[in-house]
Amino acid sequence: MENIFWTGFSDDERHCAIDKIQSVVSKYGDVADVHRFSDISLSMTIEIEEFKIDELYDELTKIIGVQKPKYLNSISKKERTIYLNITFSKGTGNHRIEVPSVPG
């Protein structure tokens, strides 16, 4: 079975957009993995039953721009993997996470 690759973009503040996206995805499937690339982009691996993919796409387009895929129009309950890459337009590329030093 082919994997599905979607490309999205958001004009929202990054944390707000991520919260909204995770909320929508949790209605239809599971977030299996997330990789953040500074504050510019995020890659998300979604595991979902095939018959829910079109609904997930429709719901996501209400909160972020997503490159239009082919509709599957499937009734299959097979597990599929969606790789969603999201770019944040307000990202600067300078995001750093400070890690406090731990004695010992």
N, C-alpha and C positions, 0 to 999 in steps of 0.2 A: 504494500500500500504506500502510495506517495505521501511524503510529508508536505505540509502546507506552509508557505512562507508569505507573511503579510508585512507590509511596511506602513508605518503610521507616523503622524506628526501631531504635536500639540503646541498650542499657544499659551496654555495655562501654566501656572507656576508648577514646577516639577513635582513637588510633594503632593500637591492637590490632584494633579493628573494621575499620578501613580495610585493614590487612594481610590479614585473613581474607577480606574481601569481594573484594579484588583477586585473591587466590589462587583463590577459587571461580570468579570471572568468567573468569580466564585458562584454565580447563579447558574452557570452552564457547564463548568468544568473545574479543573484544578491547575494551579500554577505549580509546575514541577521544578522550575529553575529560573533564577533571575540573575542577570549580570548587568551591573551599572558601569557606564563609561563616563567618568567624571559627572558633570551635570548636563552633558550634551545628549546622551542617548541611553537607552536601556534595551536589553534583549530579554525576552520572556518566553519560556517554553510552557505551552499549555497542553494539557492532556484532556481530551473531550470526546464524547461519543459523537459519531459522525452526524447523526440527525439533528444535533444541536448547533452545528457550526454556522448555518445560515442565520439563526437567531442571534448568536453571539456577534456575528459581523454587523447585523442591523443595529444592535444595542451599542456596540463600540462606536459606530459612525455618529452617534448622537453626542459623544463626548470628545472624540479625536478624529482627525482625518485619517482614513485608511484607504490604501490603494485598492481599487475595486477588483475583487477576485471573481472567479466564476462561481455562481451559486451551484451547490451540490444537489439540491433537491433530493436528498437521501432520506430513507427511513431506516437505514442500517444502524445497529447499536454497536458497531465495531469501534474500538478505541482508535483515535487519530491524534497526531501531534501537530500542533501549530507553533511555528516559530514567529513571534511578533517582535519586530524591531521598531522602536519608537524614538523619534528625534524630538528634542525639546527646543523650540525656537528661541527661548530666553536663556539657553545655556551659554556659559562663557568658556568652559574648558579649564577653568582654574579651581574647580571644587576640590578641596582637600578635607580629609577626615583626620582630625587630630587624635592621636592615640596617646593617652597619658602614660608616663613612665611608671612602671610598677617596681617597687623596691624588691630586691631579693634575687 
